[in-house]
């Protein structure tokens, strides 16, 4: 039973490679604010959300579905529409050194490929445990919390981008 009639909601796409969730695929997220200006603006109950977009002929095309948590007005709504078929990713540890009984250094390489006709930004999410520090990185990053590192990697149309970083863990 539908609780609400379909609503046209403005959103933007985010491409995310989180190797702990999927080691080879880039997920597609639709992000919107629960505000009247974006087509919502009411407390939303938890449940299944079906996502559609207009095709070239103006008809509705099913693009995915996701479960949504209770969302109060003015908070962000983030739904996973599925996996991108034209973006690929691969992460590998390229070096590991044990410096002492408690200290390790590891180097990583993340290869991203974009088969789209336009450039995209892929958010690369990785997690480190213990006391860690990024020693060097080919791109800037943001420390989201005690365990999570987030890189925003630009990938040109039809090209590859390589992200490298080295981390020390204790």
C-alpha positions in Angstrom: 0.0 0.0 0.0 1.5 3.3 -1.0 1.6 5.8 1.8 2.3 8.9 -0.5 1.5 9.6 -4.1 4.6 9.8 -6.3 6.6 13.0 -6.0 9.0 14.8 -8.3 12.1 15.3 -6.1 15.2 17.2 -7.1 18.4 15.3 -6.3 22.0 14.9 -7.3 24.0 11.8 -8.0 27.0 10.6 -6.0 29.2 7.8 -7.1 30.8 5.9 -4.2 33.4 3.1 -4.2 33.4 1.5 -0.7 35.5 -1.6 -1.0 34.2 -3.0 2.3 30.7 -3.0 0.8 31.6 -4.0 -2.7 35.1 -4.8 -3.8 34.7 -4.1 -7.5 31.6 -1.9 -8.1 30.8 1.7 -7.8 27.4 2.4 -6.2 25.1 5.2 -7.4 23.4 7.3 -4.7 20.7 9.9 -5.1 21.0 12.6 -2.5 18.3 15.2 -1.7 17.2 17.4 1.2 13.8 16.7 2.8 12.7 20.3 2.1 9.7 21.8 0.2 12.1 23.5 -2.3 13.3 20.0 -3.3 9.8 18.5 -3.6 9.4 17.0 -0.1 9.3 18.9 3.2 7.5 16.6 5.6 8.5 13.9 8.1 9.1 10.7 6.1 8.5 7.3 7.6 10.9 4.4 7.1 10.1 2.1 4.2 10.8 1.1 0.6 11.3 3.8 -1.9 11.1 3.1 -5.6 13.1 5.4 -7.9 12.0 6.4 -11.4 13.4 8.9 -14.0 12.0 10.3 -17.2 13.4 8.6 -20.4 14.0 10.3 -23.7 10.3 9.8 -24.7 9.0 11.4 -21.5 7.9 8.2 -19.9 8.9 6.9 -16.5 11.7 4.4 -16.3 12.3 2.3 -13.1 15.9 2.9 -11.9 16.0 1.2 -8.5 14.7 0.9 -5.0 16.1 1.2 -1.6 15.0 1.1 2.1 14.8 4.5 3.8 15.0 5.2 7.5 12.7 7.6 9.3 13.7 11.1 8.0 12.6 14.3 9.7 12.0 17.5 7.7 15.2 19.4 6.5 17.5 16.3 6.9 19.3 14.7 4.0 17.8 11.7 2.2 20.3 9.3 0.6 19.1 6.4 -1.5 21.2 3.8 -3.3 19.9 3.4 -6.8 22.1 0.5 -7.6 25.6 -0.1 -9.2 27.1 1.8 -12.0 27.8 -0.4 -15.1 30.1 2.2 -16.7 32.3 3.0 -13.7 34.7 0.3 -12.3 37.1 0.3 -9.4 39.8 -2.0 -8.0 41.8 -1.6 -4.8 45.0 -3.4 -3.9 47.6 -3.3 -1.2 50.9 -2.7 -3.0 53.3 -2.8 0.0 53.3 -3.8 3.7 56.1 -3.3 6.2 56.2 -4.3 9.8 58.2 -1.6 11.5 57.9 -3.0 15.0 55.6 -5.3 17.1 52.8 -2.7 16.9 53.6 -0.5 13.9 52.8 -1.3 10.3 53.0 0.8 7.1 50.8 -0.2 4.1 50.6 1.3 0.6 47.4 1.1 -1.5 46.5 1.7 -5.1 42.9 2.3 -6.2 42.3 2.2 -10.0 39.1 3.9 -11.2 37.8 3.7 -14.8 35.1 5.9 -16.3 33.4 4.6 -19.5 30.9 7.5 -19.5 30.9 10.3 -22.0 31.3 12.9 -19.2 33.7 13.3 -16.3 32.6 12.2 -12.9 33.8 12.4 -9.3 33.9 9.1 -7.4 34.0 9.2 -3.6 36.5 6.5 -2.5 35.7 5.4 1.1 38.2 3.3 3.0 38.5 2.4 6.7 41.6 2.0 8.9 41.6 0.6 12.4 43.7 1.4 15.5 45.8 4.6 15.6 46.5 5.5 12.0 47.9 8.4 10.0 48.1 8.9 6.2 51.8 9.5 5.4 51.4 10.3 1.8 48.6 10.5 -0.7 48.3 11.4 -4.4 45.0 13.3 -3.7 43.6 15.2 -0.7 41.3 13.3 1.7 38.9 14.0 4.5 39.0 12.1 7.8 35.2 11.5 8.3 35.5 9.8 11.8 38.1 7.8 13.8 38.1 5.0 11.2 36.9 6.4 7.8 38.9 8.2 5.1 37.1 9.7 2.1 38.8 10.7 -1.1 37.0 12.7 -3.8 38.5 11.5 -7.1 37.9 13.2 -10.4 37.8 10.7 -13.3 37.7 12.2 -16.8 35.4 10.8 -19.5 36.7 7.6 -21.0 39.8 7.6 -18.8 41.4 6.0 -15.8 42.5 7.7 -12.6 44.9 6.1 -10.1 44.7 7.0 -6.3 47.7 6.0 -4.2 48.2 6.5 -0.5 50.4 5.2 2.4 49.2 4.7 5.9 50.9 4.0 9.2 48.9 1.9 11.8 49.6 1.2 15.4 
